[in-house]
């Protein structure tokens, strides 16, 4: 039995089927197999880490060899000598093999030789091969014949987190059980039980946060609870969990997204600077922002939030995915995080192209003919800016441009019509020069849309000089990659 010095994950590992958490269909199937004496010669337990694959294999081995019963049983006692030895990994007839470090053909040949001998103490000799996908192809080939025609006293249990790497010839000889991630409800309930047993004072919100971050792994959740408990003392609060895992309060991320939506790049960068100054790493920030946007998207799709559109969220998530890839390998991750936050705050709003075309009466014109917009009394210039949304025109104009780098630059610029001028305001001088060189492409696009303009003017938006220099440097790199990868 685990002693008082054991970690909580070991101490509270299920020892019987009744204590098992979160895998009810699999537990039911295995218990029925034991009760009906319908034991297969080989099993495959597949699933993510920390969901009970090896634990289930041990309990199944206890059911085959429990000394408190006269025969195979679906209710192993967990207390007899055989059950305790299996739990501690010292039963002579239950052999656990780590395939990550014993993956060669020689180890499998040793197994082939040992299966010939009858169990020394138990009813069945059980081989539990953990991380089975790490075996070499030669080792799998050596195991093939043994799996196909094993002795009656032998049971193989292969556990893996990556069943796709196991050859089909092996899979066809196994009974496969798919272990699913454990639900947050089951994880929270188990954590509450452990907290009561250990006398840990823990906030419900902290348990919910631990369950969310464990991603369905009960072992990870229990280990996290123990680590935060040691970190905080006798009580565990929500703030303790965030501090320990490098998390960020969702309210702070909510304020950040609000500033980004309003185009308030200075305020957004101020929040980012405060988080990084507090010790949040750029990598943790990117991960937390991605998780927050994912939760926000779920809330919008489920109708629990209506203050932001799903298109906005998807646009931000796309930038976060790019940010994650760059930050992972960059030697200056903070620079890139600041760049992408600035870029997101300068992006235009996303709208449906069909809605824009209908709004401006822009339908497809026959070849050789231009669609002319209906003549209306010309309002003052300032009213015209308000009426003709800049983000609408940016996306619509970009949709008619054939060169991908040019279309992307226009889509992320401000576009408006003043009199007979089509004005494009870019984020940086580098982008302005780039569009000047592609002016013919812009002229073709606005002619195709039949916009009532005669001139294209390209300007740089007013912004902080330091930000412009930063954006110039990074945009030039990005444009270079885009042109290299273009047609």
TORFI-474277 format. One line per 10 residues: number of its first residue (from 1); for each residue x, y, z of C-alpha. Coordinates in steps of 0.25 Angstrom, whole numbers, plus 5000, padded with zeros to 4 digits. Each point is the difference from the previous one (the first is absolute). Last residue first. Layout:
NUM> X/Y/Z ~ ...
This chain:
487> 5012/5131/4768 ~ 5002/5003/5015 ~ 5010/4994/5010 ~ 5011/5009/4998 ~ 4990/5012/4999 ~ 4994/4996/5014 ~ 5014/4998/5007 ~ 5005/5013/4995 ~ 4987/5007/5004 ~ 5001/4994/5014
477> 5015/5005/5002 ~ 4996/5014/4995 ~ 4988/4999/5010 ~ 5009/4997/5012 ~ 5009/5012/4997 ~ 4989/5010/4997 ~ 4992/4996/5011 ~ 5011/5003/5010 ~ 5003/5013/4994 ~ 4985/5004/5000
467> 4999/4996/5014 ~ 5011/5009/5004 ~ 4995/5011/4992 ~ 4986/4999/5007 ~ 4989/5000/4990 ~ 4994/5008/4989 ~ 4995/4991/4989 ~ 5009/5000/4987 ~ 4995/5004/4987 ~ 4996/4995/4986
457> 4992/5008/4991 ~ 4992/4993/4988 ~ 4994/5010/4990 ~ 4987/5000/4992 ~ 4989/4995/5009 ~ 4986/4995/4998 ~ 5002/4986/5004 ~ 4997/4990/4988 ~ 5004/4988/5008 ~ 5009/4995/4989
447> 5005/5014/4998 ~ 5004/5000/5015 ~ 5008/4987/4998 ~ 5007/5004/4987 ~ 5005/5013/5007 ~ 5005/4993/5012 ~ 5008/4990/4991 ~ 5006/5011/4992 ~ 5004/5007/5013 ~ 5009/4988/5004
437> 5013/5008/5002 ~ 4992/5010/5008 ~ 4995/4989/5009 ~ 5014/4996/5004 ~ 5004/5014/5003 ~ 4988/5002/5009 ~ 5003/4986/5007 ~ 5014/5004/5003 ~ 4995/5014/5005 ~ 4991/4993/5010
427> 4986/4997/5004 ~ 4994/5003/4987 ~ 4989/5010/4997 ~ 4993/4998/4986 ~ 4993/5012/4994 ~ 4991/4998/4988 ~ 4998/5015/4995 ~ 4989/5005/4991 ~ 4993/5007/5012 ~ 5006/4993/5013
417> 4999/4985/4999 ~ 5005/4991/5012 ~ 5010/4989/5002 ~ 5007/4997/5013 ~ 5010/4989/4999 ~ 5001/4985/5004 ~ 4992/4996/4988 ~ 5009/5008/4991 ~ 5012/4993/5005 ~ 4994/4986/4998
407> 4995/5003/4986 ~ 5014/5005/4996 ~ 5007/4988/5006 ~ 4990/4990/4993 ~ 5000/5006/4986 ~ 4987/4999/4994 ~ 4993/5012/5006 ~ 4985/5000/4999 ~ 4997/4995/5014 ~ 5010/5011/5005
397> 4991/5011/4995 ~ 4988/4994/5008 ~ 5008/4998/5013 ~ 5005/5014/5000 ~ 4987/5006/4996 ~ 4993/4994/5011 ~ 5010/5003/5010 ~ 5000/5015/4996 ~ 4985/5001/5002 ~ 4993/5009/4990
387> 4990/5008/5008 ~ 5010/5006/5010 ~ 5010/5004/4990 ~ 4988/5006/4991 ~ 4995/5008/5012 ~ 5014/5006/5001 ~ 5000/5004/4985 ~ 4987/5006/5000 ~ 4989/4993/4993 ~ 4999/4998/4984
377> 4986/4998/4996 ~ 4999/4986/4994 ~ 5004/4994/4987 ~ 4998/4985/5000 ~ 5014/4993/4999 ~ 5004/4997/4986 ~ 5003/4985/4996 ~ 5011/5000/4989 ~ 4998/4993/4987 ~ 5010/4993/4992
367> 4997/4986/5006 ~ 4986/5001/5007 ~ 5000/5006/5014 ~ 5000/4992/5013 ~ 4992/5007/5011 ~ 5003/5012/5008 ~ 4988/5006/5005 ~ 5008/5006/5012 ~ 4992/4993/5011 ~ 4998/4988/4992
357> 5015/4999/4997 ~ 5003/5002/5015 ~ 4991/4989/5004 ~ 5005/4990/4990 ~ 5014/5003/5005 ~ 4996/4997/5015 ~ 5007/5009/5010 ~ 5013/4999/5008 ~ 5005/5013/5007 ~ 5013/5006/4995
347> 5013/4996/5007 ~ 5008/5011/5007 ~ 4998/4994/5014 ~ 5004/4986/4995 ~ 5013/5006/4994 ~ 5004/5007/5013 ~ 4997/4987/5008 ~ 5008/4993/4989 ~ 5012/5009/5001 ~ 5000/5000/5016
337> 5001/4985/4999 ~ 5011/5000/4990 ~ 5009/5009/5008 ~ 4997/4992/5013 ~ 5005/4987/4993 ~ 5014/5005/4996 ~ 5008/4988/4998 ~ 4988/4994/4992 ~ 4997/4985/4998 ~ 4987/4999/5008
327> 4996/5015/4999 ~ 4998/4998/4985 ~ 4991/4988/5000 ~ 4992/5006/5012 ~ 4998/5013/4993 ~ 4995/4994/4988 ~ 4990/4992/5008 ~ 4996/5013/5007 ~ 4998/5007/4987 ~ 4990/4990/4996
317> 4993/5000/5013 ~ 4998/5015/4999 ~ 4994/4999/4986 ~ 4991/4988/5006 ~ 4996/5009/5012 ~ 4996/5011/4991 ~ 4992/4991/4990 ~ 4993/4994/5013 ~ 4994/5014/5003 ~ 5002/5007/5013
307> 4990/5005/5010 ~ 4990/4989/4999 ~ 5005/4990/5010 ~ 4993/4988/5006 ~ 4994/4996/4986 ~ 5007/4986/4999 ~ 5008/5005/4988 ~ 5004/5013/5008 ~ 5004/4992/5012 ~ 5008/4990/4992
297> 5008/5011/4993 ~ 5003/5006/5014 ~ 5005/4987/5005 ~ 5009/4999/4988 ~ 5004/5015/5001 ~ 5004/4997/5014 ~ 5008/4988/4997 ~ 5008/5007/4989 ~ 5003/5012/5009 ~ 5005/4990/5011
287> 5009/4993/4991 ~ 5006/5013/4994 ~ 5002/5006/5014 ~ 5007/4987/5004 ~ 5009/5001/4989 ~ 5003/5015/5002 ~ 5004/4997/5014 ~ 4991/5005/5012 ~ 5010/5006/5010 ~ 4992/5012/5005
277> 5007/5009/4990 ~ 4995/4991/4989 ~ 4985/5002/5005 ~ 5002/5015/5002 ~ 5006/5002/4986 ~ 4989/4992/4993 ~ 4990/5009/5007 ~ 5007/5013/4995 ~ 5001/4994/4986 ~ 4985/4999/5000
267> 4999/5014/5005 ~ 5009/5005/4989 ~ 4994/4992/4989 ~ 4986/5005/5002 ~ 4993/4995/4988 ~ 4987/4999/5007 ~ 5000/4985/4998 ~ 5015/4999/5005 ~ 4995/5008/5012 ~ 4989/4990/5003
257> 5009/4988/4998 ~ 5009/5005/5011 ~ 4989/5003/5009 ~ 4995/4986/4998 ~ 5014/4995/5002 ~ 5001/5007/5014 ~ 4986/4994/5004 ~ 5005/4986/4996 ~ 5011/5001/5011 ~ 5013/4995/4994
247> 5007/4987/5003 ~ 5015/4998/5003 ~ 4997/4986/5006 ~ 5003/5004/5014 ~ 4995/5014/5000 ~ 4986/4996/4993 ~ 4998/4988/5010 ~ 5004/5009/5012 ~ 4990/5011/4995 ~ 4989/4989/5000
237> 5003/4997/5014 ~ 5006/4988/5007 ~ 5001/4999/5015 ~ 5010/4993/5009 ~ 5013/5007/4994 ~ 5000/5006/4986 ~ 5011/4993/4993 ~ 4998/4987/5006 ~ 4985/5000/4997 ~ 5003/5005/4986
227> 5009/4988/4998 ~ 4990/4990/5006 ~ 4989/5006/4992 ~ 5008/4999/4987 ~ 5004/4986/5002 ~ 4985/4996/5002 ~ 4996/5007/4988 ~ 5012/4994/4992 ~ 4996/4986/5004 ~ 4985/5003/4997
217> 5004/5004/4986 ~ 4988/5006/4992 ~ 5006/5013/4996 ~ 5007/5002/5014 ~ 4998/5015/4998 ~ 4985/4999/5001 ~ 5000/4991/5012 ~ 5010/5010/5007 ~ 4992/5012/4997 ~ 4987/4993/5005
207> 5007/4996/5013 ~ 5005/5014/5002 ~ 4986/5005/4998 ~ 4995/4991/5010 ~ 5010/5006/5010 ~ 5009/4990/5008 ~ 5003/4997/5014 ~ 5008/4987/5001 ~ 4997/4991/5011 ~ 5006/4988/4993
197> 4988/4991/4999 ~ 4991/5012/4997 ~ 5009/5005/4989 ~ 5001/4986/4994 ~ 4985/4999/4999 ~ 4999/5014/4994 ~ 5010/4997/4990 ~ 4992/4987/4996 ~ 4988/5008/4998 ~ 5007/5011/4992
187> 5006/4989/4991 ~ 4987/4994/4997 ~ 4993/5013/4997 ~ 5012/5004/4991 ~ 4997/4988/4992 ~ 5011/4989/4999 ~ 5007/5000/4986 ~ 4996/4987/4993 ~ 5006/4986/5001 ~ 4998/4992/4987
177> 5000/4985/5002 ~ 5005/4991/4990 ~ 5000/4985/5000 ~ 5013/4996/4993 ~ 5004/4991/4988 ~ 4996/5009/4989 ~ 5008/5011/5007 ~ 5013/4993/4999 ~ 4998/4998/4985 ~ 4995/5014/4999
167> 5014/5005/5005 ~ 5000/5009/5012 ~ 5003/5014/4997 ~ 4985/5004/4999 ~ 4998/4995/5015 ~ 5007/5013/5005 ~ 4998/5001/5015 ~ 5003/4985/5002 ~ 4997/4989/5010 ~ 5002/4985/4995
157> 4994/4989/5009 ~ 5004/4986/4998 ~ 4994/4988/5007 ~ 5007/4987/5001 ~ 4995/4987/5007 ~ 4993/4995/4987 ~ 5014/5000/4992 ~ 5000/5011/4989 ~ 4996/4997/4986 ~ 4999/5014/4992
147> 5007/5008/5011 ~ 5012/4991/5000 ~ 5001/5000/4985 ~ 5000/5015/4999 ~ 5010/5003/5011 ~ 5012/4998/4992 ~ 4994/5009/4989 ~ 4997/5011/5010 ~ 5014/4999/5005 ~ 5005/5002/4986
137> 4991/5011/4997 ~ 5006/5007/5013 ~ 4992/5002/5012 ~ 4996/5014/5004 ~ 4985/4998/4997 ~ 4999/4991/5012 ~ 5001/5011/5010 ~ 4998/4990/5011 ~ 5001/4985/4998 ~ 4992/4993/5011
127> 5003/4985/4999 ~ 4991/4992/5009 ~ 5002/4985/5004 ~ 4987/4994/5004 ~ 4995/4992/5012 ~ 5010/5006/5010 ~ 5013/4995/5007 ~ 5010/4994/4991 ~ 4993/5002/4987 ~ 5003/4990/4990
117> 5012/5001/4991 ~ 5000/5001/4985 ~ 4997/5015/5001 ~ 5015/5002/5005 ~ 5006/4997/4986 ~ 4991/5009/4992 ~ 5003/5011/5010 ~ 5015/4999/4999 ~ 4998/5001/4985 ~ 4992/5012/5002
107> 5012/5006/5008 ~ 5010/4996/4989 ~ 4991/5006/4989 ~ 5002/5014/5006 ~ 4990/5010/5007 ~ 5004/4998/5014 ~ 5002/5015/5004 ~ 4987/5006/4994 ~ 4994/4986/5001 ~ 4999/5001/5015
97> 4996/4986/5004 ~ 4991/4996/5011 ~ 5001/4985/5004 ~ 4988/4994/5008 ~ 5004/4986/5004 ~ 5011/5003/5009 ~ 4992/5011/5008 ~ 5009/5011/5003 ~ 4993/5012/4994 ~ 4995/5006/5013
87> 4986/4999/4996 ~ 5002/4986/4994 ~ 5007/4996/5014 ~ 4988/5006/5008 ~ 4990/4992/4991 ~ 5007/4987/5002 ~ 5002/5002/5015 ~ 4985/5003/5002 ~ 4995/5014/5002 ~ 4995/5005/4986
77> 4988/4991/5001 ~ 4998/4997/4986 ~ 4986/5001/4996 ~ 4998/4995/4985 ~ 5006/4986/5004 ~ 5008/4989/4995 ~ 4999/4988/5009 ~ 5001/4996/5015 ~ 5000/5015/5004 ~ 5008/5007/5011
67> 5013/4996/4992 ~ 4997/5010/4989 ~ 5007/4995/4987 ~ 4991/5004/4988 ~ 4993/5011/5007 ~ 5013/5005/5005 ~ 5005/5000/4985 ~ 4988/5008/4996 ~ 5003/5010/5012 ~ 5014/5002/4994
57> 4996/5002/4986 ~ 4990/5010/5005 ~ 5011/5008/5007 ~ 5008/4999/4987 ~ 4989/5006/4992 ~ 4995/5010/5010 ~ 4998/5013/4993 ~ 5013/5007/5003 ~ 5006/5000/4986 ~ 4990/5000/4988
47> 4994/4987/4995 ~ 5002/4985/4996 ~ 4999/4988/5008 ~ 5003/4988/4991 ~ 4996/4986/5005 ~ 5006/4986/4997 ~ 4996/4986/5004 ~ 4985/5003/5001 ~ 4993/4996/5013 ~ 4986/4995/4999
37> 4999/4995/5015 ~ 4985/5006/5001 ~ 5004/5008/5012 ~ 5013/5004/4995 ~ 4995/5004/4986 ~ 4988/5008/5007 ~ 5010/5007/5009 ~ 5008/5004/4987 ~ 4988/5005/4993 ~ 4994/5008/5012
27> 5014/5006/5002 ~ 5001/5005/4986 ~ 4986/5006/5000 ~ 5003/5007/5013 ~ 5013/5007/4997 ~ 4999/5012/5008 ~ 5005/4996/5014 ~ 5004/4986/5005 ~ 4997/4998/5015 ~ 4990/4989/4998
17> 5010/4993/4990 ~ 5010/4998/5011 ~ 5013/5007/5004 ~ 4998/5014/4995 ~ 5012/5009/5001 ~ 4998/5009/5012 ~ 5014/4998/5006 ~ 5007/5000/4987 ~ 4994/5013/4995 ~ 5001/5006/5014
7> 5015/4997/5000 ~ 5005/4990/5010 ~ 5006/5004/5013 ~ 4988/4995/5008 ~ 5002/4986/4995 ~ 4994/4993/4987 ~ 4995/4986/5003
